[in-house]
Amino acid sequence: MTELLGEEAPEGDAPASAYPPLPEVARERQLIFPAKSSSFEASQEYSFKRALLRDIAYETVVKTMRRAYHAGAAR
């Protein structure tokens, strides 16, 4: 699951079709980094290099998808 929460975004057990894949280019360009630990069991979180990048990524998510992401995070 890839929610944009705080400065970190976890990636985990949601169906792959439910969420867009985390862009490989963001890792290659060092815009995001794997976090040392995760708030969610069996998931990988990523830290954004800058809060502004996180904010831009969040704003690009369609509002209906944001609701799904937030609902998944609440579980």
C-alpha positions, 0 to 999 in steps of 0.5 A: 500500500502506498499512502502519503502520510507524513514524510514517509510512505509505506508500500505493502499488502494492498492488491497491486492493481489498487495502487499505482507502483512507486516510480522507480525513477524516484528512487534512481534520482534519490527523491525517495529513500527506503526507511529503516523501519515501517509503521505497518507490518510487512511493508516498506516505507519510503522517506521523501527527500524534501517535504515539498516533493511529498506535498506535490505527490500527495496533491497529484493523487485523485481525491477518490484514490486519497480516500481509499489510501486513507481508509487503508491506512486506518485499518 
